[in-house]
């Protein structure tokens, strides 16, 4: 496989991951619906940084190490399951006791906290890890100069950011806001259930 073909194939796999709903999109759904576009886009920046981190780790061979070292993989899974369960608990709590809708009545999170939320989601996201492990198996930049590898990582981060930002913008639109206001409890409940399912899927996965 040529270098260009390998990179384009890797980006195609990543694009599939971005476009298909998963834990990251579920997180953006809750943030965009409750707080609006800017917090959702900030979260997308964290998701992109997380995606780049997983990409770099798989390029360095950590992905292979985690699949062959039982304790390291178990530790990663435990952290991911705990974080997803915390997100599930938070969403269910909001469904049972919804906070007042309106930005003026909500304590804003700092930019760093919102970016960190997206980052933690992505680096523990089994869907994202699975896609990057699949991409790493292709060895898209094997033998490439360092500057090509750097551009490849940055390009993947940009694709992740803009793809998830498109989700964030769409989910924070006024039509969606009206739907969210009318069905807030149900949406938060579904989000809680989704995060719980993702946690169970990660906990019971063998690879």
C-alpha positions in Angstrom: 0.0 0.0 0.0 1.4 3.4 -1.0 1.9 6.1 1.6 -0.9 8.3 0.1 -3.3 5.4 -0.2 -2.6 4.3 3.4 -3.3 7.8 4.8 -6.5 8.3 2.7 -7.7 4.9 3.9 -6.9 5.8 7.5 -8.9 9.0 7.1 -11.8 7.2 5.5 -12.0 4.8 8.5 -11.8 7.8 10.9 -14.5 9.6 9.0 -16.8 6.6 9.4 -16.1 6.7 13.1 -16.9 10.4 13.4 -20.1 10.2 11.4 -21.5 7.1 13.2 -23.1 8.0 16.6 -21.3 6.7 19.6 -20.3 7.8 23.1 -18.8 11.1 21.9 -21.9 12.1 20.0 -24.1 11.1 23.0 -22.0 13.4 25.1 -22.4 16.2 22.6 -26.1 15.7 22.5 -26.4 16.4 26.2 -24.1 19.4 26.1 -25.5 21.0 23.0 -29.1 20.6 24.1 -28.5 21.9 27.6 -25.9 24.6 27.2 -25.6 25.5 23.5 -23.1 25.6 20.7 -20.0 27.1 22.3 -19.6 24.5 25.1 -20.3 21.7 22.6 -17.6 23.0 20.2 -15.1 23.3 23.2 -15.9 19.7 24.0 -15.1 18.9 20.4 -11.7 20.4 20.8 -11.0 18.0 23.6 -12.4 15.1 21.6 -10.0 16.0 18.8 -7.0 16.2 21.2 -8.1 12.8 22.6 -8.3 11.4 19.1 -4.8 12.6 18.3 -3.5 11.1 21.6 -4.9 7.7 20.7 -3.5 8.0 17.2 0.0 8.8 18.5 -0.1 6.0 21.1 -1.1 3.4 18.4 1.6 4.7 16.2 4.1 4.2 19.0 2.9 0.6 19.4 1.1 1.1 22.7 -2.1 -0.3 21.0 -0.3 -3.5 20.4 1.1 -3.5 23.9 -2.4 -3.1 25.4 -3.7 -6.0 23.4 -0.9 -8.2 24.6 -0.5 -7.1 28.2 -3.5 -8.2 30.3 -3.1 -5.8 33.2 -2.6 -2.7 31.1 -5.6 -3.5 29.0 -7.7 -4.3 32.1 -6.6 -1.0 33.7 -7.6 1.0 30.6 -11.0 -0.8 30.4 -11.7 -0.2 34.1 -11.0 3.5 33.7 -13.2 3.7 30.6 -16.0 1.8 32.3 -15.9 4.0 35.4 -16.0 7.2 33.3 -18.9 6.0 31.1 -20.8 4.9 34.2 -20.3 8.4 35.7 -21.7 10.0 32.6 -24.6 7.6 32.8 -25.3 8.5 36.4 -25.1 12.2 35.6 -27.5 12.0 32.7 -30.0 9.9 34.7 -29.8 12.4 37.6 -30.6 15.2 35.2 -33.5 13.3 33.9 -34.9 12.8 37.4 -34.1 16.3 38.6 -33.7 18.5 35.5 -31.9 21.8 36.1 -33.5 25.0 35.0 -33.0 25.6 31.3 -31.2 28.8 30.6 -27.6 29.7 30.5 -28.0 32.5 33.1 -29.1 30.0 35.7 -26.3 27.5 35.1 -22.8 27.6 36.6 -20.5 27.8 33.5 -17.6 25.4 33.2 -14.2 26.8 32.4 -12.8 26.3 28.9 -10.2 23.9 30.3 -12.8 21.8 32.1 -15.0 21.5 29.0 -12.0 20.5 26.8 -10.9 18.0 29.4 -14.3 16.4 29.5 -14.2 15.8 25.7 -10.6 14.6 26.0 -11.4 12.0 28.7 -14.4 10.8 26.8 -12.3 10.2 23.6 -9.3 8.5 25.2 -11.6 6.1 27.0 -14.0 5.7 24.1 -14.0 2.0 23.1 -15.3 2.9 19.7 -12.5 5.4 19.0 -9.9 3.1 20.4 -11.2 0.3 18.2 -11.1 2.5 15.1 -7.5 3.6 15.8 -6.4 0.1 16.4 -7.9 -0.9 13.1 -6.1 2.0 11.4 -2.8 1.2 13.1 -3.0 -2.3 11.6 -2.9 -0.7 8.2 0.5 1.0 9.1 -0.5 4.0 7.0 2.7 6.0 7.7 5.2 3.2 8.1 8.6 4.3 7.1 7.4 7.9 6.4 9.5 10.9 7.5 8.7 12.6 10.8 7.1 15.6 9.2 4.7 13.4 7.2 3.7 11.5 10.4 3.2 14.9 12.1 0.9 16.1 9.3 -0.9 12.8 9.4 -1.7 13.2 13.1 -2.7 16.8 12.8 -4.9 16.0 9.8 -6.6 13.3 11.8 -7.2 15.7 14.7 -8.6 18.3 12.3 -11.0 15.7 10.8 -12.1 14.6 14.3 -12.7 18.2 15.4 -14.6 19.4 12.4 -16.6 16.2 12.1 -17.7 16.3 15.8 -18.2 20.1 15.6 -20.7 19.5 12.8 -22.6 17.3 15.2 -22.4 19.9 17.9 -23.7 22.7 15.7 -26.5 20.6 14.4 -27.5 19.4 17.9 -27.5 23.0 19.2 -29.8 24.4 16.5 -33.1 26.1 17.5 -35.3 23.3 16.1 -33.4 20.8 18.2 -33.5 23.1 21.2 -37.3 23.2 21.1 -37.4 19.4 20.8 -35.0 19.1 23.7 -37.0 21.5 25.9 -40.1 19.5 25.3 -38.6 16.1 25.8 -35.7 16.9 28.2 -36.3 14.1 30.7 -36.7 11.5 28.0 -33.5 12.6 26.2 -31.4 12.6 29.4 -32.8 9.2 30.3 -31.9 7.8 26.9 -28.5 9.3 27.2 -28.0 7.7 30.6 -29.1 4.3 29.2 -26.8 4.7 26.2 -23.8 5.5 28.3 -24.6 2.5 30.5 -24.8 0.3 27.4 -21.5 1.6 26.2 -20.0 0.9 29.6 -21.4 -2.7 29.6 -20.1 -3.2 26.1 -16.6 -2.1 27.1 -16.6 -4.1 30.3 -17.6 -7.3 28.5 -15.4 -6.9 25.5 -12.5 -9.3 25.1 -10.3 -7.0 22.9 
